[in-house]
Structure formats: structure tokens, C-alpha cells
Amino acid sequence: MIGFLDRLARPLLRALDPEQAHTLAVKALQWAPRARAAATDSRLAVTAFGLNFPNPLGIAAGFDKNGQCVDALLGLGLGFAEIGTVTPRPQFGNPRPRLFRLEADAAIVNRLGFNNAGAEVVRQYLLARASRGGIVGVNIGVNKHTLDRGADYLAGLQAFADVASYVVINISSPNTPGLRDLQQRLALDAVLARILDARARMATRPLPILIKIAPDLALGDLDDVVAVARERHVDGMIVANTTVTRPASLRDSSGAAASGGLSGRPLFRLSTRMLAETFVRVESAFPLIGVGGVDSGAAAFTKIKAGATLVQFYTGLVYHGVGLIAAIKADLVEFLRLGRYDALAEAVGRDAPAWTAEPWPR
């Protein structure tokens, strides 16, 4: 039913202002009849961060900022959902307009600025649906004018420790001034030390902690990020957030001129290169989630072979609709058959060395 309505509504949504369309899509999923996802081929099952995922596909943070439509998303056949970014206090975000479609490039530029209802409201949404299960990650961030960013991350961790399947420390959004500075070695080490110390003192089940990085890091900075992540024993990394760069191949010049983070198809090669670079540095110390430009089964499998244990997408759904989920899963099963793999885990990172030997994406 949701798929049928999606096909009917997509032309209407594309005719609306992008942020209005996004709001309507979230509300439609929030109020749609709950669907039970079709059974997933067991060969797509994945274990990561101590969690058992029915398949490797997840919605990236940014779509369901407040955790309002988690069950509908899981009902579409996703293996997991990540909500947020959530800040301790409610936040309007940056002035509108702040979301732009680049139709000719199957891309989006956003400068939303962590608009969300705040940790307490989002926590209540998650508590209300907690008995329904499913893997739900929470991406946490800092309020724009906070004086102590480490304290904001701690507040987010404490708010969601008992309702999140995992927590992501977002240090890579380009739309909060200075946030990406937290990817520098000393700053990152200080934040992770506080977060992981607080987790150790919590009387809850083991809670996986991940960090989400930018695709725009210099390789020397990536060396530092991975070194700190390994030294502090984080549970995983997400590679990568949106990019502030603008590839020369972009065709929509007016959209490309908008400030903010670029997502979608033009991000694919850069984010996949950063994924492979991260994979070879991590040396299997923890799993990676690959995100950026996934809009087909081939793109998802490429991410896996570049080093991703799990794959996320968001912009691809804007341009292809919810049918993309089933299509990617079907393609992944076929790629496993063609490659004579018994499970996805066998393909993870197979092409990472080749990716790191290619010329840098432009």
C-alpha cells in the first residue's frame, strides 16, 4: 500500500518546495497503516556492533529527524533506521530556504542546521514504540550556541542510552559552525574520552558508540581520526557525511551555488574513496557504515566491496521512491550469486585496495 501511494504522490511532492515535500513525506509515513516487511533473504543478514541486522540497508540520519516514523521505515524492508540529528534542546535550524534539489544531478544541497524537536521530545517518541523492536540508531549533535560541546554530546547519550540500538556522535555536519573542528585529533580524543567514560558508568546494556566523519578530510587528518577511534575503542564509523565541495561534473549550476552539504549521486565516488581509505586504516578493528550516493543495488554492493558492512541512503529515496529498497535487496542477492558468495560479509572490503589506488575523485 505504501509503495502504491508513493508512486502516486512522488510527482506531487517533487512539485513542492523541497522542505515542504519532506515534511509531508514524514507525516504520510507517520500516519500510514503499519506494514510488515517481506521476508529478507537470509544471505543478507549482517552482524555488526553486537547487533543482528536482517539486511544491511538503513535510512541515513536526516530523513526522520525526530523519530516519528521509525516503524513505517522498518516496515518498508529496511534493516535498520537512524534518526536525528538530535540536539539536547529544541532547535529551529538555519533560516529558510535551506534545502535545494539539483534535479539534473539527482542530488540535494542542505543547510538545515540540526533542526529538531530536542532530546526529550524525541526520547518520548522512541519510548512509545520501544516494544515493537527493530534496530534504531540515534544520531546526536550539539546546539548551535552551546558553550560546551562535550556536555551536549553527554546529554544526548544520557537521553537515549536506554532506547537506542546504537548512538552516533555527529562531528561532521558542515551546517553547524566549527563542528568539523572536532575531527582534529586532540578535540576528538577529548570528546570520545568523556563519552566513553560516561557509557562505562551507565548501568545499561552495552551501547555501541559510532562516529560520523566528513568526506572532505585530508588523508593525514583521516589517519588521526582512525587512530583516535581505535585507541578509544569506538564500535564503528560512518563514512561519510555530506560534502562542501562541488564536483566539476555538476550540471545544475544554480543549485550547486547554494551553500551547505551536497548529497546524492555526485557524492558517490568521493564518499566511496573515503570509505575505502578508512577501511584499510581500520584493519577490521570495527565495522563501517557506508553512505553517500547510494541509489541502486550496484552502488550498494560497491560500497560493501569498498569496506562497508552496512549501507545507508536517503537522497536516493527522494529520486527513486520506496521501491528502491526492495530493488537493492534483490540486486544484492543476485550479486552474491554471481560472485559465489555465501554471505555479504565475504564481500566486505574486497575492492578497498583497488579504490585507494585510483586517482582522487574530482
KEKE-3310 file (N, C-alpha, C; in steps of 0.2 Angstrom, whole numbers, plus 5000, padded with zeros to 4 digits):
npx = (5004:5009:5019:5012:5005:5016:5021:5010:5011:5023:5026:5019:5025:5037:5035:5033:5040:5056:5058:5045:5040:5047:5042:5029:5031:5036:5025:5016:5021:5021:5008:5003:4996:5003:5015:5020:5036:5042:5049:5067:5080:5090:5104:5107:5108:5117:5129:5134:5143:5138:5125:5111:5107:5094:5095:5107:5103:5100:5091:5098:5103:5094:5083:5072:5071:5066:5062:5049:5043:5048:5044:5036:5046:5055:5045:5045:5055:5068:5084:5088:5085:5091:5089:5088:5099:5099:5098:5102:5093:5078:5078:5078:5085:5094:5090:5076:5076:5083:5085:5089:5085:5095:5090:5095:5106:5103:5104:5105:5106:5109:5107:5102:5104:5103:5090:5077:5066:5072:5080:5072:5059:5060:5065:5053:5045:5053:5052:5038:5037:5045:5043:5041:5052:5066:5080:5086:5095:5102:5107:5117:5120:5126:5119:5118:5123:5129:5141:5148:5153:5156:5148:5135:5135:5136:5124:5115:5119:5115:5101:5097:5102:5095:5085:5090:5097:5110:5122:5126:5140:5139:5151:5153:5144:5142:5135:5134:5142:5160:5159:5165:5178:5180:5185:5198:5213:5216:5204:5194:5199:5197:5183:5178:5184:5176:5163:5164:5169:5158:5148:5153:5150:5137:5123:5117:5113:5127:5131:5133:5144:5146:5156:5153:5160:5167:5167:5177:5189:5207:5219:5229:5223:5212:5220:5223:5210:5206:5215:5213:5200:5202:5211:5203:5193:5180:5165:5162:5162:5154:5154:5151:5148:5139:5146:5156:5162:5161:5158:5166:5158:5145:5129:5118:5119:5114:5109:5120:5127:5122:5125:5130:5129:5132:5123:5119:5120:5132:5140:5145:5157:5167:5164:5164:5178:5183:5178:5185:5198:5197:5193:5205:5214:5207:5208:5200:5196:5184:5167:5161:5150:5144:5139:5132:5127:5121:5110:5106:5106:5119:5127:5126:5132:5145:5149:5149:5160:5170:5172:5161:5151:5138:5125:5119:5106:5098:5095:5094:5081:5073:5073:5070:5060:5051:5052:5065:5071:5067:5072:5086:5089:5085:5095:5107:5106:5107:5120:5128:5125:5131:5144:5147:5147:5143:5138:5135:5146:5157:5161:5165:5175:5183:5187:5193:5208:5210:5202:5209:5220:5216:5215:5212:5195:5187)
npy = (4994:5006:5008:5009:5021:5029:5030:5037:5049:5054:5063:5074:5078:5081:5093:5102:5114:5109:5107:5107:5096:5086:5087:5083:5070:5064:5065:5058:5045:5043:5042:5032:5016:5003:4992:4976:4970:4962:4945:4944:4938:4926:4927:4940:4944:4952:4954:4966:4978:4970:4968:4961:4962:4961:4964:4974:4987:5004:5018:5034:5046:5062:5061:5056:5066:5067:5054:5050:5042:5029:5015:5014:5016:5004:4995:4996:4988:4990:4986:4993:5009:5025:5039:5057:5072:5074:5086:5092:5103:5109:5115:5127:5128:5133:5148:5148:5149:5132:5120:5111:5105:5097:5093:5089:5082:5072:5075:5084:5099:5104:5115:5114:5114:5106:5106:5101:5093:5092:5083:5078:5077:5069:5057:5053:5049:5038:5030:5027:5018:5008:4994:4988:4984:4981:4988:5003:5017:5032:5048:5060:5077:5094:5109:5125:5136:5132:5131:5121:5108:5095:5092:5093:5082:5072:5074:5070:5057:5052:5054:5045:5032:5021:5018:5018:5008:5010:5023:5038:5049:5064:5073:5080:5087:5100:5111:5117:5129:5127:5114:5103:5105:5096:5085:5085:5079:5080:5087:5077:5066:5071:5073:5060:5053:5058:5054:5040:5036:5040:5031:5019:5020:5019:5010:5001:4990:4985:4998:5002:5014:5025:5035:5049:5054:5067:5068:5076:5076:5078:5066:5064:5069:5060:5049:5053:5053:5040:5034:5039:5034:5020:5019:5023:5014:5014:5008:5008:5017:5029:5033:5043:5059:5074:5083:5098:5102:5104:5095:5096:5090:5093:5098:5106:5122:5132:5127:5121:5132:5135:5137:5124:5106:5094:5080:5064:5057:5064:5063:5050:5044:5051:5049:5035:5033:5038:5029:5017:5021:5023:5010:5002:5008:5005:4992:4981:4983:4988:4988:4997:5009:5013:5027:5039:5044:5032:5024:5013:4995:4991:5002:5000:4988:4991:4999:4990:4981:4991:4992:4993:4987:4989:4999:5015:5026:5040:5052:5045:5039:5050:5053:5040:5034:5023:5010:5008:5001:4987:4984:4986:4976:4964:4965:4964:4951:4944:4949:4942:4929:4929:4932:4921:4921:4916:4924:4941:4946:4941:4948:4961:4974:4969:4976:4987:4990:4992:5004:5013:5015:5022:5037:5053:5057:5070)
npz = (5000:5004:4995:4983:4986:4986:4973:4967:4974:4972:4961:4964:4976:4972:4965:4975:4986:4992:5006:5011:5005:5011:5024:5022:5017:5029:5038:5031:5031:5045:5048:5040:5037:5047:5040:5037:5034:5019:5020:5021:5011:5019:5017:5017:5029:5043:5055:5066:5077:5088:5086:5077:5061:5050:5036:5026:5024:5028:5033:5032:5044:5045:5037:5046:5057:5070:5075:5072:5062:5063:5063:5051:5042:5045:5042:5028:5024:5027:5035:5046:5055:5056:5066:5068:5065:5083:5095:5112:5116:5109:5092:5079:5068:5053:5044:5032:5013:5014:5009:4994:4978:4966:4952:4939:4943:4952:4965:4981:4990:5007:5020:5033:5047:5059:5063:5075:5087:5099:5113:5123:5118:5107:5113:5120:5109:5105:5116:5116:5106:5109:5112:5100:5094:5082:5074:5079:5077:5085:5080:5087:5091:5093:5101:5092:5098:5110:5124:5128:5120:5122:5133:5128:5119:5129:5136:5126:5124:5137:5136:5127:5130:5134:5125:5112:5099:5095:5096:5087:5086:5079:5071:5060:5052:5040:5043:5055:5063:5065:5069:5062:5067:5077:5072:5073:5080:5094:5099:5096:5103:5116:5117:5114:5125:5136:5132:5131:5144:5151:5146:5151:5164:5165:5170:5160:5146:5135:5124:5108:5101:5089:5077:5065:5050:5039:5021:5017:5023:5024:5020:5030:5041:5042:5045:5059:5064:5063:5071:5084:5085:5086:5097:5107:5106:5099:5093:5079:5063:5053:5036:5023:5029:5021:5008:5007:4995:4977:4964:4948:4938:4940:4934:4937:4940:4947:4959:4964:4968:4980:4997:5009:5013:5001:4994:4988:4971:4965:4976:4977:4972:4979:4993:4993:4990:5002:5011:5007:5010:5024:5028:5025:5034:5047:5048:5051:5064:5069:5062:5047:5042:5026:5017:5005:4990:4986:4976:4969:4967:4963:4967:4980:4983:4978:4988:4999:4994:4995:5008:5017:5030:5033:5024:5021:5015:5008:5000:4988:4989:4988:4974:4968:4976:4987:4982:4979:4990:4990:4977:4978:4988:4981:4970:4978:4982:4970:4966:4975:4971:4958:4962:4969:4983:4999:5009:5014:5021:5016:5005:5010:5009:4998:4987:4992:4992:4978:4976:4983:4976:4965:4955:4963:4967:4957)
capx = (5000:5014:5023:5007:5004:5022:5021:5005:5012:5030:5026:5016:5030:5043:5032:5033:5046:5059:5057:5038:5039:5050:5038:5023:5033:5037:5019:5012:5024:5019:5001:5001:4995:5009:5016:5025:5041:5043:5055:5073:5084:5095:5111:5108:5109:5123:5131:5139:5142:5135:5118:5110:5103:5091:5099:5112:5101:5097:5090:5103:5101:5092:5076:5067:5075:5063:5060:5042:5041:5053:5041:5035:5053:5057:5040:5047:5060:5075:5087:5088:5084:5095:5086:5092:5102:5095:5102:5099:5087:5075:5082:5074:5090:5096:5084:5074:5076:5089:5085:5088:5086:5098:5087:5099:5112:5100:5107:5102:5111:5105:5110:5096:5107:5101:5083:5074:5062:5075:5081:5066:5053:5062:5065:5046:5043:5056:5049:5031:5037:5051:5041:5040:5058:5069:5086:5085:5101:5101:5112:5117:5124:5126:5116:5122:5126:5132:5147:5152:5150:5156:5142:5129:5135:5134:5116:5112:5120:5111:5094:5095:5105:5091:5081:5094:5101:5117:5122:5131:5142:5140:5156:5155:5140:5145:5130:5135:5149:5165:5158:5170:5184:5180:5188:5205:5215:5215:5197:5191:5200:5194:5175:5177:5185:5170:5158:5165:5169:5151:5145:5156:5147:5130:5120:5113:5116:5132:5128:5138:5145:5150:5157:5152:5165:5166:5171:5182:5195:5213:5221:5233:5218:5209:5224:5222:5203:5205:5220:5209:5194:5205:5214:5197:5189:5174:5162:5161:5162:5150:5158:5153:5143:5138:5152:5156:5165:5156:5162:5166:5153:5138:5125:5114:5124:5111:5108:5127:5130:5119:5130:5128:5131:5129:5122:5116:5124:5138:5145:5146:5164:5171:5162:5167:5185:5185:5176:5190:5204:5195:5194:5212:5217:5204:5211:5195:5196:5177:5164:5160:5143:5145:5134:5134:5126:5118:5104:5105:5110:5126:5130:5126:5137:5151:5150:5151:5166:5175:5173:5155:5147:5131:5125:5114:5105:5092:5093:5091:5074:5069:5073:5068:5054:5052:5053:5072:5073:5066:5076:5093:5090:5085:5101:5112:5106:5110:5127:5130:5125:5136:5151:5148:5147:5138:5135:5138:5152:5163:5162:5166:5182:5187:5190:5196:5215:5210:5199:5214:5225:5213:5216:5207:5189:5186)
capy = (5000:5012:5009:5012:5028:5033:5031:5042:5055:5057:5069:5080:5080:5084:5099:5106:5116:5103:5106:5106:5089:5082:5087:5079:5063:5061:5064:5052:5038:5043:5040:5026:5009:4999:4987:4971:4970:4955:4942:4946:4933:4926:4928:4947:4946:4955:4956:4972:4981:4966:4968:4957:4966:4957:4966:4979:4993:5008:5025:5039:5052:5067:5060:5056:5069:5066:5048:5050:5037:5023:5009:5014:5014:4997:4991:4996:4982:4992:4983:4997:5016:5030:5046:5063:5073:5077:5090:5092:5107:5110:5120:5128:5127:5139:5152:5146:5142:5128:5113:5113:5099:5098:5088:5086:5078:5068:5077:5088:5103:5106:5118:5114:5116:5102:5107:5095:5094:5092:5076:5075:5075:5063:5051:5051:5046:5031:5026:5025:5012:5003:4987:4985:4981:4984:4992:5011:5021:5039:5052:5066:5083:5099:5115:5129:5141:5129:5133:5115:5103:5089:5092:5092:5075:5068:5075:5066:5050:5050:5054:5039:5026:5015:5017:5017:5002:5012:5031:5041:5056:5068:5078:5081:5091:5106:5117:5120:5132:5124:5107:5099:5105:5091:5079:5086:5073:5082:5088:5071:5062:5074:5071:5052:5051:5059:5050:5033:5036:5040:5025:5014:5021:5018:5003:4999:4986:4988:5003:5004:5021:5026:5042:5050:5059:5070:5065:5081:5076:5076:5059:5065:5070:5054:5045:5054:5051:5032:5032:5040:5029:5014:5019:5024:5008:5015:5002:5009:5023:5030:5036:5049:5065:5077:5087:5105:5103:5104:5092:5099:5087:5095:5101:5111:5127:5137:5123:5120:5138:5136:5134:5118:5100:5091:5073:5061:5054:5066:5062:5043:5042:5054:5045:5028:5033:5039:5023:5013:5024:5021:5003:5000:5010:5002:4985:4976:4984:4988:4989:5003:5010:5017:5031:5044:5042:5025:5024:5007:4989:4991:5007:4997:4982:4994:5002:4984:4979:4996:4992:4994:4981:4991:5004:5019:5031:5045:5056:5040:5038:5056:5052:5034:5031:5017:5004:5007:4997:4980:4983:4985:4969:4959:4966:4961:4943:4942:4950:4937:4923:4930:4932:4915:4922:4913:4929:4948:4948:4938:4953:4967:4977:4966:4981:4993:4992:4995:5010:5018:5016:5026:5045:5056:5059:5077)
capz = (5000:5005:4988:4978:4987:4985:4966:4966:4977:4971:4956:4968:4981:4968:4963:4980:4989:4995:5014:5012:5002:5016:5030:5020:5017:5036:5040:5027:5034:5052:5049:5036:5041:5048:5036:5039:5028:5017:5022:5018:5010:5025:5015:5018:5037:5045:5062:5067:5084:5093:5084:5071:5056:5045:5030:5028:5022:5033:5031:5035:5048:5041:5035:5051:5062:5077:5077:5071:5058:5063:5062:5044:5038:5045:5038:5021:5022:5029:5041:5052:5054:5060:5067:5070:5071:5089:5100:5119:5116:5103:5088:5073:5062:5049:5040:5025:5011:5017:5006:4987:4974:4960:4948:4934:4946:4957:4971:4986:4995:5013:5026:5038:5054:5065:5066:5078:5092:5106:5115:5127:5114:5103:5118:5121:5103:5105:5122:5114:5101:5110:5112:5093:5092:5077:5076:5078:5080:5086:5079:5091:5089:5098:5099:5088:5103:5116:5126:5130:5115:5125:5138:5124:5117:5135:5137:5121:5126:5143:5134:5123:5131:5136:5120:5106:5097:5094:5096:5083:5088:5073:5072:5053:5048:5038:5044:5062:5063:5069:5072:5059:5070:5082:5069:5074:5085:5102:5101:5095:5109:5122:5116:5115:5132:5140:5130:5133:5151:5154:5145:5156:5171:5164:5172:5155:5142:5131:5119:5103:5100:5082:5075:5058:5048:5033:5016:5014:5027:5021:5022:5036:5046:5042:5049:5066:5067:5064:5076:5090:5086:5088:5103:5112:5105:5097:5090:5072:5060:5047:5031:5026:5029:5015:5006:5005:4988:4972:4958:4941:4934:4942:4929:4940:4942:4952:4965:4966:4971:4987:5002:5013:5011:4995:4995:4981:4966:4964:4981:4977:4971:4984:4999:4992:4991:5009:5014:5006:5014:5031:5029:5025:5040:5052:5049:5054:5072:5070:5056:5044:5038:5020:5015:5000:4983:4985:4973:4966:4970:4961:4971:4987:4983:4978:4995:5003:4992:4997:5015:5021:5032:5032:5019:5022:5009:5009:4994:4983:4990:4985:4967:4966:4979:4992:4979:4979:4995:4988:4972:4981:4991:4976:4967:4982:4982:4963:4966:4979:4967:4953:4965:4973:4990:5004:5014:5012:5025:5012:5000:5013:5008:4993:4982:4995:4990:4972:4977:4986:4971:4959:4955:4968:4963:4956)
cpx = (5004:5017:5018:5006:5010:5023:5016:5008:5019:5030:5023:5021:5036:5041:5032:5040:5049:5058:5049:5036:5041:5045:5032:5025:5033:5030:5015:5015:5021:5012:4999:5000:5002:5009:5021:5030:5041:5049:5061:5077:5090:5102:5112:5109:5116:5123:5136:5138:5138:5127:5117:5105:5100:5093:5103:5110:5098:5095:5095:5099:5099:5085:5071:5071:5072:5060:5052:5039:5045:5050:5039:5041:5055:5052:5041:5052:5067:5077:5087:5087:5088:5091:5090:5094:5098:5100:5098:5093:5084:5078:5079:5079:5091:5090:5083:5075:5083:5089:5084:5089:5090:5096:5091:5105:5109:5103:5103:5108:5106:5110:5105:5099:5104:5094:5080:5070:5065:5075:5075:5060:5054:5062:5058:5044:5046:5053:5042:5031:5042:5049:5040:5046:5061:5075:5086:5091:5099:5107:5112:5122:5123:5122:5121:5126:5129:5139:5152:5149:5150:5150:5136:5129:5133:5127:5113:5113:5115:5103:5092:5098:5101:5085:5084:5097:5109:5116:5128:5133:5144:5145:5158:5150:5143:5141:5130:5142:5154:5165:5163:5177:5185:5183:5196:5207:5213:5208:5193:5192:5197:5186:5174:5179:5179:5165:5158:5166:5162:5147:5147:5153:5140:5128:5115:5117:5122:5129:5133:5138:5149:5151:5156:5156:5163:5170:5177:5188:5201:5215:5225:5228:5214:5213:5223:5215:5203:5210:5216:5204:5197:5208:5208:5192:5182:5171:5161:5162:5157:5154:5154:5147:5142:5145:5151:5159:5159:5160:5161:5160:5146:5135:5121:5118:5121:5110:5115:5130:5127:5124:5126:5131:5128:5129:5119:5122:5131:5143:5147:5154:5169:5170:5165:5174:5187:5183:5182:5196:5203:5196:5201:5216:5214:5207:5207:5194:5188:5174:5163:5153:5145:5139:5136:5133:5123:5111:5102:5108:5117:5130:5131:5132:5144:5153:5153:5158:5172:5176:5167:5152:5140:5131:5118:5112:5099:5090:5091:5084:5070:5068:5070:5062:5056:5054:5060:5074:5073:5071:5083:5094:5090:5092:5107:5112:5109:5117:5131:5131:5131:5143:5153:5150:5142:5134:5139:5145:5158:5165:5165:5174:5186:5190:5193:5203:5214:5207:5205:5219:5223:5215:5211:5201:5189:5179)
cpy = (5006:5013:5011:5019:5032:5035:5037:5049:5058:5063:5075:5083:5084:5091:5104:5109:5110:5102:5104:5098:5084:5081:5083:5072:5060:5060:5059:5045:5038:5040:5035:5020:5006:4993:4982:4969:4962:4952:4943:4939:4932:4927:4936:4949:4948:4956:4961:4975:4977:4966:4964:4960:4961:4958:4972:4986:4997:5015:5030:5044:5058:5067:5060:5059:5068:5059:5047:5044:5030:5017:5008:5013:5007:4993:4991:4991:4984:4988:4987:5005:5020:5037:5051:5067:5076:5080:5091:5097:5108:5116:5121:5127:5134:5142:5148:5151:5138:5121:5114:5106:5101:5092:5085:5081:5073:5069:5082:5092:5105:5110:5119:5116:5112:5104:5101:5097:5094:5085:5074:5073:5069:5057:5049:5047:5038:5027:5023:5019:5007:4996:4984:4982:4984:4988:4999:5014:5029:5043:5058:5071:5088:5105:5120:5134:5138:5131:5127:5110:5096:5087:5090:5085:5070:5068:5070:5058:5048:5050:5048:5032:5020:5014:5017:5011:5004:5020:5033:5048:5059:5073:5081:5085:5098:5112:5119:5122:5129:5117:5102:5099:5099:5085:5080:5081:5075:5083:5082:5067:5064:5072:5064:5050:5052:5055:5042:5031:5036:5034:5019:5014:5020:5011:5001:4993:4989:4992:5005:5012:5022:5034:5043:5055:5062:5067:5070:5081:5075:5069:5059:5065:5064:5049:5046:5052:5044:5030:5033:5035:5022:5014:5020:5018:5009:5009:5002:5016:5024:5035:5037:5054:5068:5081:5094:5107:5102:5101:5096:5096:5089:5099:5107:5117:5131:5133:5122:5126:5139:5133:5129:5112:5097:5083:5071:5058:5057:5065:5054:5042:5045:5050:5038:5028:5034:5033:5018:5015:5022:5014:5000:5002:5007:4995:4980:4977:4985:4989:4996:5003:5015:5021:5037:5042:5035:5026:5018:5001:4989:4996:5004:4992:4985:4996:4996:4982:4984:4996:4992:4988:4983:4997:5008:5023:5035:5048:5051:5039:5044:5055:5046:5031:5025:5011:5002:5002:4989:4979:4982:4978:4964:4959:4963:4954:4941:4943:4944:4930:4923:4929:4925:4916:4919:4919:4936:4949:4945:4944:4960:4968:4973:4970:4987:4995:4995:5002:5015:5019:5020:5033:5047:5058:5067:5079)
cpz = (5000:4998:4983:4979:4985:4977:4964:4968:4975:4966:4960:4973:4977:4965:4968:4982:4993:5002:5015:5010:5008:5022:5028:5020:5024:5039:5037:5030:5041:5053:5044:5040:5041:5044:5039:5033:5026:5019:5018:5017:5016:5023:5016:5025:5038:5052:5063:5074:5089:5091:5078:5067:5051:5038:5031:5026:5027:5030:5035:5039:5043:5039:5041:5057:5070:5079:5076:5067:5057:5061:5054:5040:5039:5042:5030:5019:5024:5035:5047:5050:5059:5060:5069:5064:5077:5093:5107:5119:5109:5099:5081:5067:5059:5046:5033:5020:5013:5014:4998:4983:4968:4955:4943:4936:4951:4963:4975:4989:5001:5017:5032:5045:5060:5068:5068:5084:5099:5109:5119:5123:5110:5107:5119:5115:5103:5110:5120:5109:5103:5110:5105:5091:5086:5079:5074:5081:5080:5085:5083:5090:5095:5096:5096:5093:5109:5117:5127:5126:5118:5130:5134:5121:5123:5136:5132:5122:5132:5141:5131:5124:5132:5130:5113:5105:5097:5094:5091:5085:5081:5074:5065:5049:5046:5040:5051:5063:5068:5071:5069:5063:5075:5079:5070:5080:5092:5104:5101:5101:5115:5122:5118:5122:5136:5139:5133:5140:5154:5152:5149:5162:5171:5166:5166:5151:5138:5125:5114:5102:5093:5081:5067:5056:5041:5027:5013:5018:5022:5024:5029:5042:5047:5046:5057:5068:5068:5070:5083:5091:5088:5095:5109:5111:5104:5094:5082:5070:5054:5042:5025:5026:5022:5014:5005:4998:4983:4966:4952:4937:4935:4936:4931:4943:4948:4959:4968:4969:4978:4992:5006:5010:5005:4996:4988:4977:4965:4970:4981:4977:4977:4991:4999:4993:4998:5013:5013:5010:5021:5032:5029:5032:5047:5054:5053:5062:5073:5063:5054:5041:5032:5018:5010:4993:4982:4982:4968:4969:4969:4965:4978:4988:4982:4984:4999:5001:4994:5004:5020:5023:5032:5027:5021:5015:5012:5003:4988:4983:4987:4978:4964:4970:4984:4989:4978:4984:4993:4982:4974:4984:4986:4972:4971:4982:4975:4963:4970:4975:4962:4956:4968:4980:4994:5008:5012:5015:5021:5007:5003:5012:5002:4988:4985:4993:4983:4972:4979:4981:4965:4960:4960:4964:4963:4955)
residu = (MET:ILE:GLY:PHE:LEU:ASP:ARG:LEU:ALA:ARG:PRO:LEU:LEU:ARG:ALA:LEU:ASP:PRO:GLU:GLN:ALA:HIS:THR:LEU:ALA:VAL:LYS:ALA:LEU:GLN:TRP:ALA:PRO:ARG:ALA:ARG:ALA:ALA:ALA:THR:ASP:SER:ARG:LEU:ALA:VAL:THR:ALA:PHE:GLY:LEU:ASN:PHE:PRO:ASN:PRO:LEU:GLY:ILE:ALA:ALA:GLY:PHE:ASP:LYS:ASN:GLY:GLN:CYS:VAL:ASP:ALA:LEU:LEU:GLY:LEU:GLY:LEU:GLY:PHE:ALA:GLU:ILE:GLY:THR:VAL:THR:PRO:ARG:PRO:GLN:PHE:GLY:ASN:PRO:ARG:PRO:ARG:LEU:PHE:ARG:LEU:GLU:ALA:ASP:ALA:ALA:ILE:VAL:ASN:ARG:LEU:GLY:PHE:ASN:ASN:ALA:GLY:ALA:GLU:VAL:VAL:ARG:GLN:TYR:LEU:LEU:ALA:ARG:ALA:SER:ARG:GLY:GLY:ILE:VAL:GLY:VAL:ASN:ILE:GLY:VAL:ASN:LYS:HIS:THR:LEU:ASP:ARG:GLY:ALA:ASP:TYR:LEU:ALA:GLY:LEU:GLN:ALA:PHE:ALA:ASP:VAL:ALA:SER:TYR:VAL:VAL:ILE:ASN:ILE:SER:SER:PRO:ASN:THR:PRO:GLY:LEU:ARG:ASP:LEU:GLN:GLN:ARG:LEU:ALA:LEU:ASP:ALA:VAL:LEU:ALA:ARG:ILE:LEU:ASP:ALA:ARG:ALA:ARG:MET:ALA:THR:ARG:PRO:LEU:PRO:ILE:LEU:ILE:LYS:ILE:ALA:PRO:ASP:LEU:ALA:LEU:GLY:ASP:LEU:ASP:ASP:VAL:VAL:ALA:VAL:ALA:ARG:GLU:ARG:HIS:VAL:ASP:GLY:MET:ILE:VAL:ALA:ASN:THR:THR:VAL:THR:ARG:PRO:ALA:SER:LEU:ARG:ASP:SER:SER:GLY:ALA:ALA:ALA:SER:GLY:GLY:LEU:SER:GLY:ARG:PRO:LEU:PHE:ARG:LEU:SER:THR:ARG:MET:LEU:ALA:GLU:THR:PHE:VAL:ARG:VAL:GLU:SER:ALA:PHE:PRO:LEU:ILE:GLY:VAL:GLY:GLY:VAL:ASP:SER:GLY:ALA:ALA:ALA:PHE:THR:LYS:ILE:LYS:ALA:GLY:ALA:THR:LEU:VAL:GLN:PHE:TYR:THR:GLY:LEU:VAL:TYR:HIS:GLY:VAL:GLY:LEU:ILE:ALA:ALA:ILE:LYS:ALA:ASP:LEU:VAL:GLU:PHE:LEU:ARG:LEU:GLY:ARG:TYR:ASP:ALA:LEU:ALA:GLU:ALA:VAL:GLY:ARG:ASP:ALA:PRO:ALA:TRP:THR:ALA:GLU:PRO:TRP:PRO:ARG)
# end
